[in-house]
Amino acid sequence: MIFSRDIGIDLGTSNTLVADKKGHIIIKEPSVVAVDVKSKRVLATGNEAKKMIGRTPGSIVAVRPIRDGVIADFDMTADMLHDFMYRSSNRSMFTKTRVVICVPSAVTEVERRAVEDAARAAGAQEVELIEEPMAAALGAGLPVYEATGSMIVDIGGGTCDVAVMSLGGIASCNSIKVGGDAFDEAIMRKKHNLLIGETTAEDIKIKIGSASEYDGEAAMEVRGRNLTDGLPGSVEVTSADIRYVLQEPVGIIVNTVKETLEVTLPELAADIIERG
C-alpha cells in the first residue's frame, strides 16, 4: 500500500519554508548551501550553511542557489530541497511525496520547468506550482474566489509581486526584482566610511529599518572595517538614517503598486480602495 506525503514549499531567495498539509511550518531556514569546492560535496544547508557565510576557508563556499526568485544553480537547489524534504518528516519506500511550490508570477516557462525538475530530483513524485501572490492571498484568508478585488503585495528576498485577484484568478500583476536583498544592498552602500557585510546589513534592517516614522525609533552601533585606514571601526546609525537609504527601493515598490492599480478594472480597484 502506497501512502502519500503532501507538503508545500516556499522556495525563496532568502528563506525556504516547508509546511505540511495542515499548514504547520516544519522548516523555515535560509536558502543557503555550503559546499566543498574540491570534492563538490554539500557540507550543510539552511541555518548551518548561513553561519558559514564570510567565515569559510578557501575550499568551502557558502552559496545562495536562488537568485531573484529563480534557480541560479540547479544542482545546489536540488541538494538543498532534498535535505529540507528529508528533514521535514520520516520517509519510507512506501511513501509518495507530493509537493506544491510557490513561484513568482513573472517566471518564464523555462524557469517553471527548472523548479519542477529540481523538486523531482530532490525526491518528489508529483509537483504542482502556484504563483506566490495567490498562495499569499489564500494564506491571508482573502476572498479571492469572490467577485471582489483583493490586492497582495508580496515582498520577498529577491522579488516583489503585486497582484489583484478576483474570482479565483489574477486580474493584473507586476513582478519586480526588488526585495529584501535590495534593502540590504542599499544599507551596505550607506556612506559612513565603514565596510559592512550582508549579514550585518540584514541585522540593521530587521532591528531599526522602516519605510515610515514609528514610535520608539532606536539607534544601534555598527561594526565594520574603516575604509580610510583599513582598521576595524564602529559607528552609530539611527532609524532615520536607514529610512533615508531605503527610500529608493521602497519608492520602486510603491510605484509598482500604483501601476498595478492603474491597469486593473475600475470596479476591482474601487473594491481595494474601499477596503483600505
N, C-alpha and C positions, 0 to 999 in steps of 0.2 A: 504494500500500500504506500502510495506517494503522498506525503504531506507537503503543504506549501507554506512558505515563509514570506510574508508581504512586508516590505519596508519602503520608506520614502527617503530620498536623498536630495538635499540641497547642496549641490556641488558649486561652492562659491569660490571666488578669487582669494578671499582672505580666510574664510572658515567653511568647513563642511559639516553639515548636520545629518544625522541618521535618526529616523523616527520609526516606531512600529505602527501597525495599522490602527492602534487606538490613539495615536497622536502623541505618545510619550517619547521625548527626546532621549535616545540611547547614547548617542555620541555627538559631542559638539567640540571639535578640535580644529586647529589651524590647518589650512591646506598646504602643508609643507612636507617635503620628503628629504631626508638626509641620506646621501648615497656615497659610497666609496668609489672614487673615480677610477681607481686602478682595477678593482675587481667587478665594478658595476653592480655591486651588491647593495641593496637597500638596508640601511642600518636602523632607521627609525622613521616614524611618521607622526603627524599631529603635534601634540604638546612637546613630546621629547625632541622632535626634529626642530621645532621653533626655538628651543633653548640653545640650539647649536648655531643659530644664525649669528654671524660675526665673531664666532668663537671657535671655529673649526680649523684644524691643521690643513695643510695644502692638499692632502689626499682625500679629505672629506668635504663635500659640498652640500649645503642646505639650499634646496631649490623650491620654487613655487611652480608646480606644473600647470596651474590655471592662471591665465592672464586675460584681463578684460572680459571675464566671464566665459572664455572659451579655452579649449585644451591647447596648451603650448607644447607639452611633452606627453605624447600618447603613452609610452611605456611607464613613465613615472606616475601618471594619473591612474593607470590600470593597477599598478602596485599599491598605490595609496588606497584606492577603492577596495581592493582585495583585503587589505589589512583592516580597514574600517568595517567591512561587511563581516569578516571573520570574527572580529571582536564584538560585533553587535549582538550575537546570540550563538547558541550551540548549533552546530550543523551536523548532518549525517548524510549518508549516501541515499537515504530515502526522503530527503527534503529538497523540494524545488523552490528556488528563490525567485520571487517576482519583485521587480523594482520599478518605482516611479521616480523620475529625476526631473528637477526643475532646470530650465534653460532660459537665458534671456530672450526677450520677444523678437530681437532683431538677428538672431543667429541664422546662418545660411544652412542649406540642406546638407552641405559637406560637414559643417560643424555639428549639426544634429547627429549625423551618422557617426562622427568620431566619438560623441558621448555614448551613443548606443553600443558601439564596438568596445569601448573601454569598459563599460559595465558588464558586457558579456565576457570579456577577457578576465574580469575580476571574479566571475563565477555566477552571474545572473543568468537564469534560463529565459526569463521574459522581461522585457524592458519597455516601459512607456515613458514618453516625455510630456511634460506640461510646462506651459510658459509661466515664468516667475510671477508676473502680475496677477494671473488668475489664481495661482497657488496662494499668493499672499492675501488676495481678496477672500478666498474661501476660508483661510485660516483666521482672518479677522472677523468672519461672520457677516460680511457684506451681502446684501440681497442681489447677487449677480444674476440670478435666474429670473428676476422680476423685470417688468417693463419700466425700469427707472435707472437713472445714471449713477454709477459708482466709480470713484476715481481712486487709483492706487499710485503712490509714489514710492517705489521700491529702490532704496539706496543700498547698494551692495559695496563690496570692496573695489571692484573694477568697473562696474557699470551702474547706471541708474535707469530703471524702467518706469515710464509714466504711461498709464493706460486708463481708458474709460471703458467700462464694461456694462452690458445690458443684455438681458435675455440669454444668458449663458455664453456670450461671446464677447470678443474685444471689438468695440466700435472704432476706436482710434488709439494709437500708441506711438511712443517715441522711445528709443533706447540710445543713450549716450555713454561714452566711455569716460565717465566722471563719477567717482565714488569715494569711498574711504581712503583708497590709496592716493588719490589726487589731493585729499585733505592733508595726508601725511607729507606728501612731497611739498606742498605749499608751506607747511611748518618747517620742513628741513631747509627751505630756501630763505627763511627769515634771516634778515641781516643783523646779527649780533656778534659777528666775527667769531662765531662758535660753530664748529662742525659737529653735528649730531647724527645718529644713525636712525634707521627706520623704526626700531623698537622704541627708542626714546620719543620720537615724534608721535607715535601712536599713543604712548602713555600720556603725553601732554594733551593730545586731542580728547582722550577719554576723561581726563581729570578736570580740565578747565576750558575745553573747547566749547564754542556755542555759535549759533547763527545770529542771535539777538541777545540783548541785555537780559540778565536774570538776577534774582535776589541771591545774595550770598556769594557773589563773584570772588574768586580767590587768585592767588599767585603761587608759583612754585619755583624752586631752584632747579635749574637745568645744568647738567654737567656734560662737558664735551671737550673737544680739542680746540684750543685757541688758534685761529688762522693767522694771527700776527706772528707769534713766536713758536707755534707748534707744540706748546706745552698744555697739559690738562688745565681746564678753567671752568668757571661756572658763572651763570648769570640768572637773574630773576626775571621771569616772564609773567604777565598778568592775563586774565581772561580777555581784557580789551585788546591786548597785543595779538592774541591768537584769533580773535574775532575779525580783526582787521585783515590778517593774512588769508583768512578763509573766505573773504568777500568774493573773490573771483570764482572759485569752484561753486560756491553756494549760488552766486548770480547766474551761472550757467544752468543749474538745475531749476531755478525759479523761472528762467526764460523758457525752458523746455516745458514746464507745466503750462505756461501761458500759450505756447504754440500748440500744445495738445488740445487745450480747450477751444482754441480758435478754429480747429478743423473738426470739432465734434458737433454733432447735430444740436441745434439750438435748444431743443427740448431736454436732451440729456445734460447739456451744460447748465441749464436752468435748475435741474434737479440737484446737481452737485453744489451749485452756489447757494441754493435754498437751504440745504442741509449743513452749510458752513464748511 
